[in-house]
Every structure is written in C-alpha cells, then in structure tokens.
Amino acid sequence: MARKKVSIPFNAEEYLFRARYSPEDRAFIGLVDEFPGLSAFADTLEGAIKEIKTVLVEGLRLLAARGEQIPEPLRR
C-alpha cells in the first residue's frame, strides 16, 4: 500500500539532536530536545544520531498526518 505524502512544516535537521552512552543499555541513545519522548539506540554515537533522525522524520510525518501540533525547532 502506498503511503500518502504529507507536508511537514519543519526540516528534521533544524531540531537539536544529542546522543549519550548508557552503560546500563550498553548502547548509545539518540535524543531530540524538542521531543522528550523519542529515543533511538545504536552501537555507535553516529548510529544513534542517524537512528534518532529517522525516528524524528517518521514522528513528524505522523503528527502532520493526524493534524496535530508539531513542536517548533529550537534552532530557528
């Protein structure tokens, strides 16, 4: 089934990404300051940032498709 194209008002690169190592999880955790509930895990710092960007894009698409408010990037 084809996915409906949804216009996202912000570019994912405008959001503030960070990653930290979690000894408990033995993995790096990627986070987005504007979306405290989102996280992504990876074996490397770069991988965690890449994964959280992917998760963020999907989250932005979902919010836009539902007509929900999308937090404005802090970098703007």
C-alpha positions in Angstrom: 0.0 0.0 0.0 1.4 3.4 -1.0 2.0 5.9 1.8 0.2 9.2 1.5 2.7 12.1 1.1 2.3 14.5 3.9 3.8 18.0 4.0 6.0 18.5 7.1 6.4 22.2 8.2 9.9 21.8 9.6 13.1 20.2 8.3 14.3 17.4 10.7 17.8 18.9 10.5 16.6 22.0 12.3 16.0 20.1 15.6 18.5 19.7 18.3 20.0 16.1 18.4 22.2 14.7 21.0 23.5 11.2 22.0 24.9 9.7 25.1 26.2 6.4 26.1 24.1 4.3 28.5 26.2 1.8 30.4 23.0 0.1 31.6 21.9 -0.5 28.0 25.4 -0.9 26.6 24.4 1.4 23.7 24.3 5.0 22.6 21.0 6.7 22.9 20.0 9.4 20.4 17.6 12.1 21.7 15.8 15.2 20.3 15.4 18.1 22.8 12.1 19.2 21.3 10.6 15.6 21.6 11.4 14.3 25.0 9.6 11.0 24.4 11.6 10.0 21.4 14.8 7.9 21.6 16.8 5.6 19.4 19.5 3.1 20.3 22.7 2.1 18.4 26.1 0.6 18.9 27.9 3.9 17.9 27.4 7.6 18.6 27.0 8.2 14.8 24.5 5.4 14.6 22.4 6.8 17.4 22.2 10.2 15.7 21.3 8.6 12.4 18.6 6.4 14.0 17.0 9.3 16.0 16.8 11.4 12.9 14.9 8.5 11.2 12.6 8.2 14.2 12.0 12.0 14.2 11.1 12.1 10.5 8.6 9.4 11.0 7.2 11.2 14.1 6.9 14.4 12.2 5.0 12.7 9.3 2.7 11.0 11.8 1.9 14.3 13.6 1.3 16.1 10.3 -0.9 13.3 9.0 -3.0 13.5 12.2 -3.2 17.3 12.0 -1.5 17.5 15.5 0.7 20.4 16.6 4.4 19.9 15.8 6.9 21.5 18.1 8.9 24.3 16.5 12.7 23.6 16.3 14.7 25.3 19.0 17.4 26.2 16.4 15.0 28.6 14.5 
